[in-house]
Amino acid sequence: MDRINQSSVTEFLLLGLSERPEQQPLLFGIFMGMYLVTVMGNLLIILAIGFDSHLHTPMYFFLANLSFADACFSSTTVPKMLVNIQTHSHTIPYEGCLAQMHFFMMFGALDDFLLGVMAYDRYVAICRPLHYSKLMSPLVCVVLLAACWVLTNLAALLHTLLMARLSFCAGNSIHHFFCDVVPLLQLSCSDTSTNQVALFTVGSMILTGPLSLIILSYAYIMSTILGVSSAPGRQKAFSTCGSHLTIVFLFYGTAIGVYLFPPSSHSGVKERIAAVFYTVVTPMLNPFIYSLRNNDMKTALSKIFGIHTFSSQGI
């Protein structure tokens, strides 16, 4: 089908978090700082796990992949917003908008699936320790990771293809700082019922599926921990699980409110604030939460900085 018949819009305008010119320098500084912290923090987690052989376990294998997904997740939205603020140009091409939406949904869903897999890993480690090496073998870990990538790519591709069939002749101004599904559906002058059904159905499976696995896993984990007679053992288990649960609550609390309610119930300002939390704040906090509450990560990070310091002194 000819592109003109699909959509009369060749570009969109991302209006961002605020349209007030005097607020743009402040927003640029805040989000630039948060983005740099996010990328550097998650990169350090990946390097620490890669260089320390003691961290070559399923738990840290998935944590390294979560850090990679978080860095990519923020990179799909924040750099474009920073460029728009700096250049005073808020346009994004039609194709670029669909591409941004695709990768945003893919890495967001990947985050979601990895959190579920990490909860299952903790369940096996704490509740079935004698079978851990078999149930979480290297092959099983690779298969689980591959399944996460395939499923999230298929879900993102579905929404992208459904969005590409719509016409956008009702305007091109998106009251958001990136191309998300809900704001784009609000701009379409086509019938979006199929898109909304897909958004709710696939969103329910992507969000509530892993969330149900997390809740079930931690119900068994808490039951097992409470039966442990050793106080240090309980403290270590609570510390490890507490880091994971903190991220779960931050991520799911905002994402569910945005994607599992109909577009008509969304408040533009509240939606953008929620989006900031799960696209920027949560990926930024992940490295701090996992490193500050985990002695193994602290040791691995100190080794990295120790090697760096030694090399600098040698130079």
N, C-alpha and C positions, 0 to 999 in steps of 0.2 A: 504493500500500500504506500502511496506517496506520502512523504513527510508532511506536506501541507494539509492533507486530509486528516492527519493524526492530531496535529496541534498547530495553532496559529502563533504560539509563543515560541520564540527562539532563545530567550533568556529569562531568568528570574531575578528579582531584587530581594536580597537578604537584608531585611531591615535591622537585624541584630537585636541586642538586648535593650538598647535605648536609641532613640532618634535625636537626642539632645546633643549638640556639638560639644558643649562644655564637659560632658561626661565621657567623651571618647578617649582622651588621654588616660584617664583613670582606669577605664575598662581595659585599655591596651596594656598598661603596666601590670594590672592584677592578673590578667589571663596569660600574658607573656611569662610572668613569674611562675604561675601555677603550671603552665605547660612545660617549662624547663625543668621544674622539680619533678613532674610526672615522668618525663623521658629519662632524665638522669637517674632518678630513683629506681625505676623499673629496669633500666640498663644495669645498674649496680647489682640488683637482685639476680639477673641473668648471669652476669660475670661471676658473682660469688658462688653460685651453684655450679657453674661450669668449671671453675678452677679448683674447688674443694671436692676431693673424691669422697669425703664423708657425706656429702649432700647428694650423691648420685643414687637416690632412692625414689620410689614412685611419688611420694609426697612432694618432694622438691622438683621432680621432673614436671609435674603438673603446675607447680607454683611458677616455675620458669616460663612455661607456656602461658600462664595467666598474666604474668608481667609483660610478655611480648604482646598479648592481645590487648592489654590495657594501654600500652604505648601506642599501638596502632589505632585503637578506639578513639583516643583523644586526637590523634594526628589526622583523622578524617574530618574533623570539624574545626578545631581551634586554629590551626595555621591559616585557613581560609578566612576566618573571622578577623584575625590579626592583620592580614593583608588588606581586607576591606576597610578596616579602621585607618590603617596607615596611608592607603592610597585614596581614601574618600570615595571609593567606587564600590558599590554594593551588588554589582551584577555577577551572575554565574550562568554559564551557558546551559541550555536545556540538557544536553548530554552530560555535562559536568554535574548538574544537579542530580540526575538519575544515578550517575556513578557514585556520587557522595552518599546518596541514600542507600545504595546497595552495600557499600563497604561499611557504612555506619551500622546497618542492621546485621551484617555478617559478623563483625567483631563484637557487637553488643550481644548477639546470641551466643557467640563463642565464649564470651565471659560467663554467660549464664550456664552453659553446659559444663564448663570447666569447674565452676563452683559446685555443681552437682556431683561430678566425678570425684572431686576432692573430698566431699562429704562421704562418699562411698569408700574412698581410700581410708579415711579416718575410722569408719565403721569396721572395716576388715582388720585394721591394725589394732584396734582396742578391743573389739568384741570377739574376733577370731584370729588371735595372733599366731596360733600354730599353723594356720592355713594361709598366712599372709604371703609367703614367698610363692605359693602356687596360684592364689587368686589374683595377685598383683605382680605377676611375672613381667619381665621386659616386653614380651610379645603381647600380653594382655594390655599393658599400658599403651603400646603403639597402636593397637587396634582401637582402644577407647578414644585416643586422641584423633585418629583418622576418622572415626565415626562422628566425632564432634565437628570436625572441619567439613565433612561431606554434608551433614544435616543442616548446618548453619548456612553453607553456600546455597543449598537447594531452597531453603526458606527465603533467603535474601533474593535469590533469582526469581522466585515466584512473585514476590511483591514488586520487583523491578519490571518484570514483563507485564504484570497487570497495570502498573502505573503508566507504562509506555503506550498502552492502547487508549488512554484517556485523552480528551481534548481540553486544552487550557485556554479558553477564550474569555474567561470572566475576570481576568487581571493577572498580573505576574508578581505582585508584591507579597512576599512571605514574611509574616510577622514572627520571625525566628532567626537564630544565628546560624542555622544550617538547614539543609533540605531533609526534612523528616516526612514520614508518610502522612500523618494527620494534617499538617498545614497544606500539603500539596492536594490532598483530597478536598479540602475546603475551597481550593481555587478552581477545581475542575467544573466544567459545565456539562460533563457527561454523567451517565448513570454510574454512581460509585458503589452501588449496593454489593456487587461482587467483591470489590476491594475491601469493603468494610467487613463482610462476612469472612474473607480470608484473613484480614487483620486480626479479627477477634478469635477465629479458630486456630490459626497458626500461632498467634500470640499466646493464647491460652496453653497450647501444648508446649511452647518454648519456655514460657515463664513458670507455669504451674507444674509441669512435668519434673524438671530438676528441683523445683522448690519442694514438691512432695517427697522426692528422694532425700533431700536435705533434712526435712522434718522427721521422716521415718528413721533415717540413719542416726540423727542426734537423739531421738527418743531411746533407741537401743544403747547408744553411747552413754547417755546420762545414767541409764539404769545400771550399766556395767561399772561406770566410774564410782557411783555411790556404793557399790559393793566391794570396792577396793579398800583393804584395811590400811595400806601404807599412805600416810599423809603426803609425802613427797611425790608418790606416784599419782595421787589424785590431783595435786597441784600442777604437775607437768601436763597431765591430760587436759585439765581445764584451761591451761595457758594456751596449748596448741589449738584446741577447739574454739576458745574464745576469740582468737584472731580471725578465724574463718567465719564465725557467726557475726562478728562486727561488720565484715564486708558484705555478708549476705543481707543483713538488715538494711544497710545503706543502699545497696543496689536494688533490691526487690521493692523496697518501700516506695521508691519514686517511679520505677519503671512500670509497675503494675498499674499505678494510678493513671499513667499516661496512655498505655496501650490497651488496657482491658475495659475502658469506658468509652462510650460512643463519642465522636468528635463534638457533638452538640453540647456535651456536658463539660467541655474543656474551657477553662479560663486561660486566655493567652498569656497573661503575666505568670500565673501559677505554673502553667505548662513549661514556660521557659526557665523558671527557677528550678523546677524539678529536673529539667534536662541538664542544667548546669551541674546538679548534684551527681547524676549517674554518668555523665559524659566527662566531667572534669574533676570534680571533688573526689569521687570514689577511686578512680585510677591514681590520683595523686596520693591518697592516703594509704593505699595498699602496701607500698614498700615500708612505710613507717610502722604500720600495724604489724606486719609480718616480721620485721627486723627487730623492733623494740621489744616485742614480747617473746622472742625466740632466741635462746642462747646460742644455738647452732649457727643461726644466721649472723648473730653478732660476731662470733668467732671468725666466720668466713669473711665477713666484711672487713674486720680488723686485719686479716691476712692480706687482703687486697691493698689496703691503705699502707700496710707495712712494707709490702713489696714496692709500691709506688714511691714511698719515702726513701727506701734504700736505693732505688734506681736514681732518684733525683740527686741523692748525696753523692752517688758514684759519678754522675755526670759533672 
